Amino acid sequence: MVSVFVYGTLLTGEPNHRVAAPHLHGVQPGRVRGRLYDVGPYPALVLDEAGREIEGQWFEVTPEGLKAMDDLEEYRGPGQNNFYERVRVRDAQTNRCGWVYVWADSRGYPEIPVGSWREWRTVRGRRGTF
């Protein structure tokens, strides 16, 4: 099994969860330190030890599940032209570690002022700014 931290559209109940679901063997809540950015229909995470705790879930997936998630996140491997990079990360509250999909910087997108993609979507929806 492979541990992967997810924080956006791969979360249980979210639109892209279907990609991981057939390969999923466990889900646990988790948090990592960083900054979330609003890319519109999905978030991007930039790891930052000085950032806030970002809420998400740890997935235990098969190697095939990791490959399916790599395809979704347009991760082709180290040193490739990737949309997201896949890097190792440690949970902010436990010793758990695994993979996470991140950006190196904000790419000019606005920072999400809360540590939860789901919470932000609700707030953003009430504001009418999508």
trRosetta pair geometry for C-beta under 8 A, 3 or more apart (Angstrom, degrees):
i j d omega theta_ij theta_ji phi_ij phi_ji
1 25 5.7 -101 -112 58 127 137
1 26 7.5 34 -166 23 152 113
1 60 4.6 6 177 -177 133 98
1 61 6.8 133 -158 63 78 24
1 62 6.8 -59 -111 -88 59 42
2 60 7.2 146 67 -156 37 51
2 61 5.4 -36 63 68 91 77
2 62 7.2 41 15 151 97 9
2 63 6.2 104 -23 -85 128 52
2 65 7.1 -170 52 73 112 102
2 66 4.8 -6 76 -56 159 129
2 98 7.0 119 166 -153 65 111
2 99 6.9 3 166 9 107 121
3 58 5.7 -15 -161 -170 98 106
3 59 7.2 149 -152 77 46 50
3 60 6.0 -23 -92 -96 64 66
3 96 6.8 -146 -173 179 156 100
3 97 7.1 112 88 102 140 38
3 98 2.8 -116 106 -91 99 141
3 99 6.9 152 95 18 61 71
4 20 7.9 -137 71 -122 138 137
4 58 7.2 146 73 -156 37 56
4 59 4.8 -19 62 59 92 100
4 61 6.1 -10 13 16 120 118
4 65 8.0 -144 8 123 139 107
4 66 6.6 167 -54 -106 133 84
4 69 6.4 71 -173 93 170 172
4 98 5.5 -123 -70 142 25 126
4 99 4.7 -25 -110 70 76 96
4 100 6.9 142 -165 -83 65 45
5 30 5.7 -104 -124 95 102 143
5 32 5.8 76 159 -30 162 130
5 56 5.4 81 178 100 87 140
5 57 7.4 163 -150 84 54 35
5 58 5.7 -31 -94 -96 66 67
5 59 7.8 178 -86 16 17 76
5 89 5.9 -68 21 73 141 128
5 91 7.4 169 -90 -84 132 77
5 98 5.9 145 -25 75 82 106
5 99 7.1 -162 19 91 73 44
5 100 4.3 -20 61 -88 105 103
6 10 4.0 -100 -154 85 142 116
6 11 5.6 -175 119 -68 112 60
6 20 7.5 -101 -54 -26 156 163
6 56 5.5 -176 89 -176 42 117
6 57 5.5 -16 59 61 91 84
6 58 8.0 156 17 -98 73 19
6 59 5.9 35 -5 -14 116 116
6 100 7.9 -174 -72 -128 34 76
7 11 7.1 12 -162 -57 10 110
7 32 7.6 -89 -64 35 134 109
7 36 7.1 -139 141 -99 132 117
7 43 6.6 -75 114 79 99 130
7 45 5.8 75 57 -57 148 134
7 54 5.5 2 -134 150 145 117
7 55 7.0 128 -136 88 90 46
7 56 3.6 -67 -88 -88 73 126
7 57 7.9 174 -77 20 44 61
7 100 7.7 34 -9 -151 112 112
7 117 5.9 126 150 -16 74 122
8 11 6.6 -168 87 -12 16 100
8 14 7.0 167 139 168 46 165
8 16 8.0 24 109 42 86 125
8 42 5.1 73 164 -163 140 85
8 43 4.4 -159 -96 41 122 92
8 45 7.9 -145 -32 -32 112 100
8 117 4.8 156 -109 -94 62 170
9 14 4.7 -162 -154 147 42 126
9 15 5.3 -34 -162 56 106 88
9 16 4.0 65 131 17 102 114
9 17 7.6 -131 154 -36 57 64
9 41 7.4 28 -70 142 139 83
9 42 4.9 -57 -19 -112 123 105
9 117 7.9 -106 -42 148 53 154
10 14 6.5 13 46 74 10 126
10 16 5.1 -49 -80 97 57 105
10 17 5.9 113 -169 -90 41 54
10 19 6.7 -67 -117 57 93 113
10 20 5.6 68 -164 -9 105 133
10 59 7.5 -75 144 -29 120 146
10 69 6.8 37 -116 -126 147 109
10 72 7.5 124 -80 105 110 154
11 14 4.4 75 61 -4 81 128
11 17 6.4 -57 89 -78 33 108
11 56 6.8 -127 -88 -149 108 70
11 57 5.7 122 -127 12 80 121
11 117 7.3 179 -9 64 140 126
11 118 7.1 -89 83 -51 163 113
12 17 5.6 93 -118 -129 31 146
12 27 6.1 42 -44 -152 128 164
12 57 6.6 59 -4 -21 94 172
13 17 6.4 81 25 -20 22 156
14 17 5.1 120 59 -33 69 102
14 118 7.9 -116 -77 -82 113 97
15 18 7.7 -45 163 6 43 103
16 19 5.2 -11 175 3 82 118
16 20 7.8 63 135 -2 78 93
16 72 6.0 116 -167 -164 131 146
17 20 6.2 -67 -163 47 50 98
17 21 5.6 66 144 -50 80 105
18 21 5.5 -40 -132 14 31 125
19 68 5.2 177 175 145 87 110
19 69 6.2 122 128 -87 121 60
19 71 7.9 -155 -158 70 126 98
19 72 4.9 15 -149 -55 168 144
20 23 5.9 -89 -166 56 52 98
20 24 5.4 70 143 -61 89 105
20 59 5.8 -42 178 -156 145 161
20 61 5.9 -87 -156 -95 96 136
20 65 5.5 63 -144 -165 69 108
20 68 6.8 170 -85 92 48 120
20 69 5.9 32 -81 -71 97 108
21 24 5.5 -43 -139 2 30 124
22 65 7.4 -171 80 -93 69 95
23 61 4.6 46 123 -159 106 96
23 62 4.5 -113 -162 32 98 95
23 64 5.5 -153 -110 87 131 88
23 65 2.6 -179 119 -74 145 108
23 66 7.9 -135 140 -13 151 49
23 68 6.4 167 -4 25 145 135
24 27 6.6 8 -176 -51 124 97
24 59 5.9 -77 -123 -158 96 106
24 60 7.1 94 -162 71 59 61
24 61 5.8 -38 -95 -96 50 80
24 65 6.6 132 -60 -126 51 152
25 60 4.7 -72 73 105 88 104
25 61 6.8 157 13 -101 86 26
25 62 7.0 95 -21 -46 117 76
26 58 7.8 -13 115 110 95 89
26 59 7.2 142 83 -163 60 41
26 60 3.7 27 49 29 102 123
27 57 5.3 -7 -166 179 95 127
27 58 7.1 152 -155 78 43 56
27 59 6.0 -11 -101 -103 73 62
27 60 7.6 -127 -58 17 38 79
28 57 6.7 148 74 -161 36 73
28 58 4.6 -12 61 55 91 107
28 96 7.8 -150 88 -107 138 171
29 55 7.6 -31 -165 -161 98 85
29 56 7.8 145 -160 91 56 37
29 57 6.0 -55 -108 -106 39 68
29 58 7.6 19 93 11 10 85
30 56 5.5 -31 74 79 88 80
30 57 6.1 112 23 -139 92 17
30 58 4.4 84 -27 -34 139 95
30 91 4.9 -98 -156 -119 106 113
30 92 8.0 125 172 24 74 79
30 93 7.7 -166 -151 39 58 101
30 94 7.5 -85 -125 30 88 116
30 96 6.6 -98 -117 81 125 139
31 53 4.3 10 177 -179 130 107
31 54 6.2 152 -156 68 69 45
31 55 5.9 -27 -100 -97 87 45
31 56 6.9 141 -97 28 37 76
31 91 6.3 80 59 -165 57 80
31 92 4.4 -62 108 40 96 116
31 93 5.6 59 48 -6 113 107
31 115 7.6 23 -141 159 106 134
32 45 7.5 55 83 -176 126 145
32 47 6.9 -58 150 -117 121 90
32 53 7.3 148 73 -152 21 61
32 54 5.3 -22 64 54 74 103
32 56 6.9 -10 10 26 96 125
32 89 5.2 4 -127 161 141 135
32 90 7.5 132 -121 80 92 39
32 91 6.4 -90 -78 -122 71 39
32 92 5.6 159 -123 -32 23 98
32 100 6.5 -16 -23 -80 171 164
33 47 7.0 66 89 -161 70 71
33 48 6.3 -109 137 83 88 51
33 49 5.2 58 107 -126 145 35
33 50 7.6 111 166 28 124 17
33 51 5.2 139 170 65 76 87
33 52 7.2 -177 -143 94 66 20
33 53 6.1 -43 -91 -95 63 53
33 54 7.1 149 -118 4 12 88
33 92 5.1 118 -41 -95 84 120
34 45 5.1 56 117 -175 150 94
34 46 5.6 173 -172 85 106 46
34 47 4.5 -71 -95 -116 117 34
34 48 4.9 108 -129 26 51 75
34 51 4.5 18 -177 74 10 152
34 52 7.6 -46 69 59 36 57
34 54 5.2 -25 54 -16 93 132
34 102 7.5 -120 -138 -124 157 121
35 45 7.3 146 75 -155 43 55
35 46 4.9 -12 59 59 94 98
35 48 5.3 21 -12 21 95 134
35 51 4.5 -127 -49 -127 74 138
35 52 7.2 88 -94 27 58 84
35 54 7.9 -136 -62 -64 7 121
35 106 7.5 -45 110 -81 127 99
35 111 5.6 -48 180 -136 114 111
35 112 7.8 154 176 44 67 77
36 43 4.8 -19 -167 -171 106 134
36 44 7.2 142 -159 72 56 42
36 45 5.8 -29 -100 -97 65 68
36 54 5.9 132 -48 -120 105 120
36 111 7.0 106 78 -163 53 65
36 112 4.0 -30 95 41 106 124
36 114 7.9 -28 48 79 132 53
36 115 7.0 141 -4 -135 123 39
36 117 6.5 -155 -157 -73 152 79
36 120 7.2 -148 107 -22 142 158
37 43 6.4 138 67 -163 46 74
37 44 4.6 -20 58 60 104 93
37 45 7.7 -169 16 -75 80 22
37 46 6.8 52 -19 -10 114 103
37 103 7.3 -42 32 42 134 141
37 106 5.0 154 -94 -140 147 81
37 107 7.4 135 126 43 163 87
37 109 4.1 97 167 92 118 117
37 110 6.7 148 -154 80 77 34
37 111 5.8 -54 -99 -102 70 45
37 112 6.4 -161 -99 -11 14 88
38 43 6.4 -40 -98 -108 42 76
38 109 5.9 -162 67 166 52 110
38 110 5.2 -14 43 71 107 90
38 111 7.7 72 0 147 86 7
38 112 5.2 120 -48 -69 91 91
38 120 6.9 -144 -87 155 109 139
38 124 7.3 146 -130 -90 143 148
39 42 5.4 -19 66 75 114 70
39 43 6.3 149 13 -125 94 20
39 44 5.3 79 -38 -18 125 101
39 109 5.4 -43 -86 -122 62 159
40 130 7.4 62 -154 157 70 69
42 117 8.0 -9 -160 -150 50 139
43 112 6.4 -31 -124 -23 122 146
43 117 4.7 -123 -9 -104 139 115
43 120 7.5 89 -77 63 128 146
44 84 7.4 -159 -133 -101 94 100
44 102 7.5 95 178 -158 79 44
44 103 4.6 24 170 -8 125 127
44 106 7.6 139 86 -139 123 46
44 107 7.3 18 73 24 166 119
44 109 6.7 104 34 52 122 149
45 54 6.2 86 -124 -173 120 175
45 100 6.8 -58 81 158 145 120
45 101 7.4 108 40 92 109 60
45 102 5.0 -73 89 -115 89 79
45 103 7.0 151 71 20 40 79
46 51 7.6 149 89 -62 82 157
46 102 6.3 110 -109 -172 33 103
46 103 5.5 -50 -79 75 82 85
46 104 7.0 26 -127 141 98 14
46 105 6.1 44 -114 -122 140 21
46 106 6.3 -62 -29 -64 145 61
47 51 7.7 -156 -178 23 32 137
47 87 7.3 -90 -14 80 145 138
47 89 6.4 -151 -104 -108 134 117
47 100 7.6 113 -68 87 114 137
47 102 5.6 -23 -21 -132 93 157
48 51 3.6 89 81 -23 106 114
51 54 7.5 7 123 -36 122 100
52 114 7.9 -112 109 -175 161 28
52 115 4.5 -127 125 -76 121 113
53 92 5.0 -150 -122 81 101 166
53 93 7.7 44 -138 -40 139 101
53 115 5.3 40 86 -159 57 160
54 115 4.9 -143 -104 -165 40 89
54 116 7.5 154 -161 -74 57 42
55 115 5.4 103 -10 125 85 93
55 116 4.3 -2 44 -94 127 90
55 117 7.9 -137 73 13 90 69
55 118 7.8 -70 94 29 125 101
55 119 7.8 73 42 -1 140 116
58 91 7.2 -42 -62 -78 128 122
58 96 6.2 -45 -95 150 159 147
58 98 6.5 116 -143 26 102 145
59 65 7.5 -133 141 145 127 138
61 64 7.9 -121 158 70 98 58
61 65 3.0 -121 176 96 119 143
61 66 5.7 152 96 -47 121 68
61 69 7.1 110 72 -16 171 130
62 65 4.7 109 50 -1 68 101
62 66 7.4 -126 99 -2 43 82
63 66 5.5 -47 -151 32 39 114
63 67 6.6 42 149 -20 65 102
64 67 5.5 -51 -151 35 36 115
64 68 6.5 38 149 -21 66 103
65 68 5.6 -50 -147 34 34 112
65 69 6.4 31 153 -15 65 105
66 69 5.7 -57 -148 40 32 109
66 70 6.2 40 150 -24 65 103
66 99 7.2 81 -134 40 113 156
67 70 5.4 -48 -147 33 32 116
67 71 6.6 35 152 -21 63 101
68 71 5.7 -50 -153 31 32 113
68 72 6.7 33 149 -18 63 104
69 72 5.5 -50 -148 35 37 113
69 73 6.1 18 158 -4 69 111
69 101 7.6 -142 156 -42 106 130
70 73 6.1 -69 -142 50 26 98
70 75 4.4 -94 -151 70 78 101
70 76 7.5 129 167 -76 109 27
70 86 6.7 -45 -106 -44 89 147
71 74 7.6 23 -179 -76 30 37
71 75 8.0 -74 -44 46 19 70
73 82 8.0 16 128 -175 89 103
73 83 6.5 -158 162 75 58 105
73 84 4.3 -57 173 42 109 131
73 86 7.3 107 97 -67 145 98
73 101 4.5 -104 -147 -130 155 153
74 82 6.2 147 120 -161 78 61
74 83 3.5 52 79 13 128 120
74 84 6.5 113 63 17 79 79
75 80 7.9 114 -174 70 49 122
75 82 4.9 27 -122 -143 57 123
75 83 7.2 -96 -60 47 56 75
75 84 5.6 -56 -64 77 100 83
75 85 7.0 109 -118 -135 109 20
75 86 4.9 62 -157 -25 159 109
75 101 6.6 -124 -47 -118 134 106
76 80 3.9 -103 83 121 107 159
76 81 7.1 18 35 59 134 56
76 82 5.7 -155 24 -86 79 83
77 80 4.8 81 61 -11 74 128
77 82 7.6 -169 44 -66 32 117
82 85 5.5 114 91 -83 141 55
82 86 7.8 -117 -167 -6 158 77
84 101 3.9 28 151 -177 144 103
84 102 6.4 119 -166 47 92 22
84 103 6.6 -75 -121 -64 68 65
85 101 7.2 153 75 -153 37 55
85 102 5.6 -35 64 67 89 77
85 103 7.3 126 16 -106 92 24
85 104 6.9 61 2 -49 135 84
86 99 5.2 0 -178 -166 101 117
86 100 7.3 165 -149 78 59 29
86 101 5.6 -30 -93 -94 70 67
86 102 7.9 132 -104 19 24 74
87 99 7.1 141 75 -147 24 65
87 100 6.3 -31 65 61 72 79
87 102 5.8 -38 26 28 114 122
88 97 6.1 28 -179 170 97 112
88 98 7.1 -148 -141 132 68 13
88 99 6.5 -53 -95 -93 49 50
88 100 7.8 82 -160 17 12 83
89 97 6.5 -174 92 -149 38 76
89 98 6.9 -24 57 68 76 53
89 99 7.3 67 18 -170 89 14
89 100 4.4 1 8 6 137 128
89 102 7.9 121 -57 -38 131 131
90 95 7.0 -41 -160 -158 110 40
90 96 7.1 142 -158 84 61 46
90 97 4.5 -34 -98 -93 68 98
91 94 4.4 7 87 52 137 83
91 95 7.2 11 49 56 103 8
91 96 4.3 40 -5 61 129 94
91 97 7.0 -126 -5 -74 74 47
103 106 7.3 111 104 -92 137 17
103 107 6.2 -80 -175 -18 149 111
106 109 5.4 -143 173 49 86 72
106 111 6.8 -63 -116 -68 133 80
112 117 7.3 -27 -164 -99 173 55
112 120 4.7 -29 -158 -109 122 156
113 120 7.7 140 46 -109 61 106
114 119 5.1 -94 122 100 148 125
114 120 5.3 -173 54 -68 110 88
114 123 7.0 125 0 2 140 149
115 119 7.8 35 66 44 50 135
116 119 3.7 70 82 13 117 110
116 120 6.3 176 91 -12 61 84
117 120 5.7 -59 -147 39 29 112
117 121 6.4 33 156 -23 65 103
118 121 5.9 -51 -149 30 30 111
118 122 6.8 29 153 -17 61 104
119 122 5.8 -58 -157 35 33 112
119 123 6.4 29 151 -15 68 107
120 123 5.6 -54 -144 40 35 110
120 124 5.7 35 157 -20 69 110
121 124 5.7 -54 -139 41 27 112
121 125 6.1 34 157 -25 62 108
122 125 5.8 -54 -148 33 26 114
122 126 6.7 26 154 -18 61 103
123 126 5.9 -57 -155 33 31 109
123 127 6.6 24 151 -14 65 109
124 127 5.7 -62 -153 39 33 110
124 129 5.6 -93 -163 76 81 83
124 130 6.4 108 146 -93 111 55
125 128 7.5 39 -180 -71 32 31
125 130 7.1 41 -97 -78 59 99
